[in-house]
Amino acid sequence: MKILSLNQIKKIDQYCIDNEDISSIELMERAAKSCFYWIMNHFHTLHKVIVLAGNGKNGGDGLALARMLYQHGVNITVYILYISNHLSPEFVLNKNKIFKYGIELKKIKKGDPFPFLNRNSILIDAIFGIGLNRSINKYWKSFFHFINDKKFTSVISIDIPSGIFMEKNREDLEVIIKADYTLTFQVPKLPLFFPDYADYVGKWDLLNIGWKDEYTNNIPVKNFYLDKKCIQFIYKKRKKFSHKGNFGHGLLIGGHYGMIGSMVLSAKEFRIGIGKLSVYIPRCGYQIIQTIIPEAIVNTDLRDNFISNIPNDIPVNAIGIGMGMGKNPITAYALESFFLKKKKKKTPMVIDADAINILSDKLSILNFIPENTILTPHPKEFHRLYGPWKNDYQKLDNLKKLAKKHTFYLVLKGAHTVIATPNGDLYFNSTGNPGMSTAGSGDVLTGIITGLLAQGYSPKDSCLMGVYLHGLSGDLASIELNEESLIAGDLLNYIGKSYQEIKK
């Protein structure tokens, strides 16, 4: 699914109006109706609803929604915030409709005392929407603080929480309405994926307002939302007479004394469908791997407790390296030597964990890593690898720069794990939950992506499918086990069910 810019969204709205012979007010009715149905499905008892409406298009959405809720018998109070002198035509039309139904409209202008608002209400934020691009004055900042301090039963923002800029960073984050739910229209908005805004966006849902696929098919974008439809297109169905040779041979390299569990979690991703798996570990892990994963072929280093030499002569289709490896100077030298020799062979590879940390200490080695290699850092590892960032926009820009410079695929792990491709595209994942914030979850992901690479999926498709299945496994596990009790090993048991889900 494409993530569109503000200008592209405006163009599609207009295209919809021009090609469906509907007015902008009718399109607004669609948007308001989708919000109405969402609210009625999620809140079975609505005693009191307060609508804060700006005097632009987002305010028009809010007024139309207020009218629909009032017609359904909900106790509605509407406040119009006259933040500017410009009144959008859609706002004026919906304001006139409100009057016809006899709904009381209360006005708030700059300098007015703040009204009494019953905190035992659902508050609907329809003040700014996606069009805001400049700061607001001191009075309205104070009013937003007043709203956030009230702690209403629930706060619902229409399209995007008021105060968020669509396409540039907002440093004064406290000047944003804190929503429990954000109801956004037709396509996700880029700020919804930013950790900086997590406390303001709350949970968000996509609401359909009737755009047709033809409206977006030919629009060029660089940002995408990774959904089930995309994964179904990538997935390769197995043939009846397949054998293990058809599904590749993978090699996982890592582990040191006390951290062999990382390799166990990665290697258990045999379940992703790989034909054959080898592991390379220090001697201390031999009995552990042989006992827990009898399907794996175990190769050991000469050293007992850490890796001192990494072979380049094991014939495999894909390599995953770094999990639990540690940063012993001898291991670091072995890894550097491995990468210096590796560029000639160009076996598809995933670099994770301590291998990334070792690279961060000697960035010149990046130039010897083959093109199309996959790196899977978490935010702190990416910080060490590239350097700091001021905000989420700059973080994404850094991610794209590194991917483009070295022709890498970068998988930045976290909520809505984001994948950067060498051509500058970003893919934000739609699966996963906070229960996956647990030690070893990244090791599982490396095993999944390596297994897909070994089966012949391209580096890009391995990243997309691997991240999606990893998150989906966590989602399915959380349904039965709940988020708080999830551990990385639980994800392993839901890979099969994740495959079943994408086949539906």
N, C-alpha and C positions, 0 to 999 in steps of 0.2 A: 504494500500500500504506500502511495506517495505521500510525503510530507511537503505541503505547499507553502510558499511565501505568502505574505499579506497581499501583495499585488496580484498573485495568481488566484487567490481565493476571491478577490473582488472581480477579476475577469470571468471566473467561472460562474459566479452569481449572476453577472450580467448576461453571460452566454445562455444560462438557464432561462432567464427572463425572456431573452430575445427568441429562443428556439422552442419554447414551450407555450408561448403566448400567454404568459402569466405576468402579473405585476410584482413589483418588489414587495408590496404589502402582502400579497398572496404567498410569496416565498417566506416572508416573516411569519405568516400564520402556520406554515409547515414547521418552522423551527420551534415556535411556541407550543404547537401541538405535540411535537416529539418530547419536549420538556415536561409537558403536562402528563403524558402517559407514563414517563419515567417516574415522576413524583408519585403518581397514584399507585404504581406498582411497588414502590419502595417504602412508602409511608401509608400504612393502612388507616391510621388515625391522624387527621389534620385538624387540630383545634384552632390554631392561630398561625397565620402566615403574614410576614412583613416583606414587602417588596421595595427595594431601593432601586429606583430607575434614574439613570442619567438622561440627558436630553438628546442623545444621539440614537443610532440604530440599535445598540444594545439595550437602551432604555425602552425602545419600541418593542423589542422581544419581551422585556419584563412586563410591560403593560398588557400585551396580548396574553401572556401567561396568567397574569393577575385576573383578567376578565374570565378566562376559562376556568380557573380555580373558583372564582366567585359564582359562576354559573353552576358549578358542582356543589355549591353549598358551603364552601370553605370561608371562614372568617378572615377577611383580607384587609390589611391596611397598606396603602401605597404612599410612599414618600418620593417626590420628584426632587432630584438634586440639580439645581440650576448652576452647574459648574461653568458653563460658557453661555454666551448669548445666542449661539447658533442652535437652532432646533431642526433636526432632520425631518423631512416630510413624513417618514414612517412613524416617527415619534408623535407628530401632531395628529395624524390620522388615528392612531391607537388611543391617544389621549381623548380625542373626541368620542370614540366608541365607549371608553370608560365612563364618561359623563352620562351617556345615554342609559347606561345600566345603573346609574345612581351610586357608583362606587366613589367614596370620598377620597379625594386626592389632597395630600398635604405637601406643602412646598418647603424646601430648605434652601436658603440662599446664603452666600458668604456673609458671615457676621452674625447669623441667627444663633440663638442658644440651641444647644443640642436637644433634640426631643426625647421624651421618655419612650423607651422601647422595651416592651415586655420580653425579658430574656427567655421565658418559657414559650418561645415561638420558633418557627422555622424562618430563617432569614434568606431571602433570595437576592443575590447580588447581580443586578443588571445595570451597572453604572457605566463602565467604559467598554468592555469587550476587547477585541483584538486590535482596535484602531489607535490606541493610546501610544504616543511616541514622544511625549514631553512631560516634564515634572509638573506636579500640581502645587498650588500655593499653600501657605502655612495653615490656613483655616481647614482646608480639606484633608491635609495630612493629620491634623488633630482629630478630625471627624473619623478618619479611618482607624486611628488608634482607639478612639472611643468605641467603634464597632467591634474591633478585635478583642477589647477588654470585656465585652458583655458576656461572652461565652453562651451563645444561644443554643437551643436544643440541637439544631443543625444549621450549617450555612451552606447554601448551594450557589455556586457561581455559574453564570451563563456564558458559555464559550471559553472564557478564560478568566481567572480571578482578576478583579479590577486592580490596576496598578502595575501589572506585568507588561513589559514591552515585548512585542512579538519578535523583534529582530535585532535587539541590542541589549546589552547588559544593564541591569538596574542595581546600583550599588546600595541605595537606601531601601533595603528589602522590607523594613518595617512599614513602609508606605504601600502595602499590598493587603487586600482583604484576605483573611485566612479562611479558606473554604474547607469544608469537610468533604464536599463532592463538587467536581467540575463537570458540567455537561457541555461537551464540545461538539461542534457540528461537522459531520461528514468525514473529515480527515483530522488526524492528530496535529497538534501545534507543537513546534519544536521545544518551547519552554517547558512543556509537560514532562519532558525527559530529563530535566536538569535537577541534580541533587540540591542546588541552591534554592530551588522553589518547592521542594518536597513538602515543607510545612505549610505552604500556602495553597497548593493545588489539591491536597487530599487525594481521595480516590477519583479517578476520572473515567467517564464513559463516552463512547462515540455514539452520537445520535444521527440517524439517517434523515436527511431532509430532501431526498429525492434526486440528487445528482445522478446522472447516467454515466456509465463507464466511458462513453465516448467523449465526455467533457474533459476527462483527465488523461486519457490514453496518450495523447500526443504532446503533453506538456513535459518539457525536460526538467528534471529535478536531480539533486545530488543527495537528498536525504530520503530514507525509506523506513517504513514500519514493517517489521518482519512478522508476517502472519501465517496462518495455517495454509492458506491458498498457495503462497510462495513455496512452502516446504513440500506440498503435494506435487508441485511442478518439478522440484529437484529430485524427489525420491525415485530410486531405481527399483523396479519390481524384479524379484528373483525368477530365474527361469527353471523349469522343471528338472533339467538334467545338469544343473550347476553342481560343482564340487568345490572343495576348500581352496583349490588353486585359483578359482575365479574371484575370490574375495580377499586376496592379498596377504602379505606377510608384513606385520608391523614389528618395530623394535622400540622398546621403552628403556631409557637410560636414566639412572638416578639412584637415590638412596644413600644414606650413610648411617652409622650406628645410632640407633634411637629414632630414625626416621624412615625405616623400611615400610611403615604403614602407608606412606605416600605412594610408594610403588605398588603396593597391594591394591589401593583404591584405583589407581590408573589402570593396572593390569586387569582388574575385574571387569573392565569395560569390554572384555571379550564379547559381552552381550550385545554390543553394537553391531555385530555381524561380521567381524574380521575372520578370515580363514585360518590364519596361523599367527601366533604372537611369541616373540622372544623378548626377554628382559636382560639387561646388563646391570649388575649390582655389585657392591662389595660382598666379600665372602660371608659376612655376618648375616646376610639376608637370604642365603641359599635355602636353608631348611624352611624358613617362613614361607617363601614364595612357592616352593615345591609342595608344601603341605596345603596351603590355602588355595592355590591356583594350579592344580595338577595339569590343566590344559596348556600352561605356558612352558616354553623352552627357556631354561635358566642358564645364563652365562655369567661367570663371576670374574671380578677383578683379582689381581694378585694380592691386593691389600685386604685386610679383614674388615676395617671399619670405615673406609672411604674409598672413593674411586681415584685411581692414580694414572690410568691410561684408558683411553676410549678407542676401541677398534674401528677401523674404517672398512673392514673387509667382510662384514656380515651382509649378505645379499638380501635386501628387504625393499618393500615398496614405500614405506613411510617410517619416519622416526619421530618419537616424542622424547624430549630431553629436559632435565632440570629438576624434576619432582623430588623433594627431600634430599637433594644432592649435597647441600652444605657448601661452605666457601673456604674449605681448607686450601691453602696456597698450592698444594700439589694437585688438588682437584681442579683449581682454577687454571693452572698451567695445562693440564690435560685437556680441558675444555677449549682453551685457546688453540692448542695444537690441532684438535679435532676440527674446529671451524676453519683453520687455515688450510687444511687438506680437503675439507668438505665441498668447497665451491666447485671443484672439478667434477664431482659426481652428481651434484644437484638432485639428490633424493629428496622428495617432499618432506618437510620437517616442521614440527611444532616445538617452539622454545618457551619454557615456562619457569616460574619460580626462581630457584637459585641460579639457574643458567642465565636468566635475565639480570639478576643482581650482579653476577660476575661480569657480564657484558657492560653493566653500568659503570664498573670500575675501570674498564678499558674499552672506551667507545670506538676506538679505531678498528676493533675486530668486526664491528657491524659491516664494514666494507668488504669483508671476506665471506659473509653469509650469503648463500644463494638467493637469487630473486624468487619471489613468491613464497618465501618462508613465512610461517605464521608465528607471531609472538602473542602470548596471552597474559599480559600483566594485570594485576589489580591496581587501583589508583596509586598506592604508595610505590609500587614497583615502577609504574610509568613515570612518577615524579623523579625517581632516582635515574631513570633511563634518559629522560628528556629535559627535566628541569621543572620549576614551579609554574603555576598559572594563576592569574588574578581572578578568573571567573570561569564558568562552564563554557562560555563561547570560546574563550582563549584555549581552554583545555581541548576542545574538539578541533580547533585550528592546529594545535600542536600535534594532535593525533594524525591529522591528515598530512601535515608536513613530513612527519617521520615515515609514514607509509609511502608517500610519493617519492621521497628522497632515496629510499633503499629498495623500492618496489616490494614492500612487505604487506602482509595482511596483519592488522593489529586488532586484537580482541580485548577491549578494555572492560574488565569484569565489574559487575555491580548490578543494581536495579536497572532494568532496561539495558543490559549489556550492549555496548555499541561496537560495531565492526567497521573499521576503516579499511578501504581498499586502495590499491596503488593509484587508481584513477580519480581519487578524491571523493568517492561515494561513502556515505555513512548509513549503516543499517542498525536500527534500534530494535531490540528484542521485545516481544510481547508476552513472553512466558517468564515464570520464576516468581519467587516470593521471599520475604525477609527470613523465613526459616532456613533458607539456604546459606545464610551468613554464618557459616560454621567451618571449622578447620577441615580441610580435605575436599571441600566442594570443588575447588579449582583443579585438584588432581584428577577428579572424576571427569571434568570437562576436557582436560588434556588427553585422557584416554579415549574419550568419545571422538574428538576431532582427529586424533592419530588413526583410530580405527576406520573412520570414514575416508581419510586420505589413502590408506592402504587398500581400500576397496575400489579405488579408482575415481572417487569424487574429486572434482577440482579443488584447489585451495579455497577459492571463494565459497563454493557450495558446501565444502566441509565445515567452514566457519559458520555459515548460515544455519545449516541443518543441525550441526553439533550444538550450537548455542540454544537453538529452539528446543531440541529434544532434551537437553540438560535441564532447561527451565521447566519444561512440561513434566518431566519426571518429578521435579520438586513440587510442582503444583498437585500432581496426582497423589504423591506421598503425603502432602499436608492435609488432604481431604480426610485420609484415614488416621493420620498420626498427629495432626495439628502442627503449626509452625514452630512452636516453642520446643517441641521434642525431637525435631528433625536432626539427624546427623548425616554426614556425607555418605556413609554406607547405605542409608535408606534409599538413596537415589538409584543405586544399582538395581534394586528390586523392581523398579518401575520403568526401566527402559523398554521392556516388552510391551507394556501397556501404552507407552508413549507412541510406539510404532503403530499399535492398533488405532490410536486416536487419529493419526495423520492419514490412515488408510480409509477412514470413514467418509 
